[in-house]
Amino acid sequence: MSSTEKVLHGVNVAVAIVLAGGVGSRLYPLSKVTPKPLIPFAGAPLIEYLVDSLLKSGFFEVIITAKYLGDQIVKYFKGRPRVKPLLLNSRDTADAVRLVADMIKGDFLVSMGDVATDIPFSVFFEFHLSKSPTASIVLKQVDNPLPYGLVYVDEGGYVYHFAEKPRSIEACLLLLAHHKSRGAHLYSNLVNAGIYAFKEEVLSLLVEKPSLMDFGRHVFPYLLEQGHKVLGWIAPAGSYWNDIGVPSVYKEAVWDLLEGRISNWSPRGRLYSRGLYIAEGATVKGSVIPPVYIGKDVVIEEGAVVGPYASLEEGTIVKKEARVSYTITWQSTTIAEGSQVHDSIVMNNATVGPQVKVVSSIVGTGCTIGRDLIREVIEPCSWVSPYEAIG
């Protein structure tokens, strides 16, 4: 067992909560037919990789709080041991935890359900337990912190200010103040990674203060105002973290997965050669240029070329002389004879017709495309979950 998998200080009796209730509007139209945490991610939903990581890290139980299209999440995880998916009428992140407060005993972990990361959950949680602050937060160094929630820490690693997704001018002013008061040698590009640990007493606080709705905007600033200790834990150098917020980042994260950049995450197929994963039941008669994921029962006909950078979910058919590159296809899609699909996302049950070119576009669920598309977004033609499409 590696050091990141050791179960220490009661991790094996702790509960982890995965927040999966958001609408995911920036990921539209992908999030129109399935909640963001369930987007296909090389053979499994994104959230399944997170849940698996938490269970392998030693957490006793994972509670998933769902809302938007949450019935799909509940159905997907129903009956899975040590995983409890719940459909809640929550109003924000902290409110979701408030609604499950009576199910938690002891210190607990919270993670957003829409991040791809290999940050070692158990190491972070053990750090929290050993230091015993009221709350701990995973911080990640990024080159451009403006799209995220900025967090400022002092010499001891304790948080003294939050700026949740600030505007550029506000961020600049904060950075200047930070350097002036704390010294240029300290971090100024730390962002909120959406992974937290709390003492059990925070649950009582949430119940007593129903106005505390969101962790970044309300809970953490309130804790600081009330004199509670909030400790920052900077993720190890080289650790992977990506907020799957928009379609371009979604594709980027899948390519990172295929290239092995997310430690302990692996596409749901057999590794045949470097960057080439093929699931059971797939038929490959055409050419494949890794990195590529070929899902269950996928058919690649003779003369077709798939890759580089392609992820074909279950039941995809790539017909003769078709070409697919830098593209994700969801379940039960068809790429017809002689068509070319590049830098695109083809959602479930969609068909790209013969001799059609699709470039830098999104094809919605259930649509049939009979003309060329360049930088277009085609709205879903039907509202079928990708996981119903393969049933």
Buried (B, 14 or more C-beta within 10 A) or exposed (E): EEEBBBBBBBBEEBBBBBBBBBBBEBBBBBBBBBBBBBBBBBBBBBBBBBBBBBBEBBBBBBBBBBBBBBEBBBBBBEEBEEBBBBBBEBBBBBBBBBBBBEBBEEBBBBBBBBBBBBBBBBBBBBBBBEBEBBBBBBBBBBEEBBEBBBBBBEEEBBBBBBBBBBEEEEBEEBBEEBEEEBEEEBBBBBBBBBBBBBBEEBBEBBEEBEEBBBBBBBBBBBBBEEEBBBBBBBBEEEBBBBBBBBBEBBBBBBBBBBEBBBBBBBBBBEEBEEBBBBBEEBEBEBEBBBBBBBBBBBBBBEBBBBBBBBBBBBBBBBBBBBBBBBBBBBBBBBBBBBBBBBBBBBBBBBBBBBBBBBBBBBBBBBBBBEEBBEEBEBEBBBEBBBBBBBE
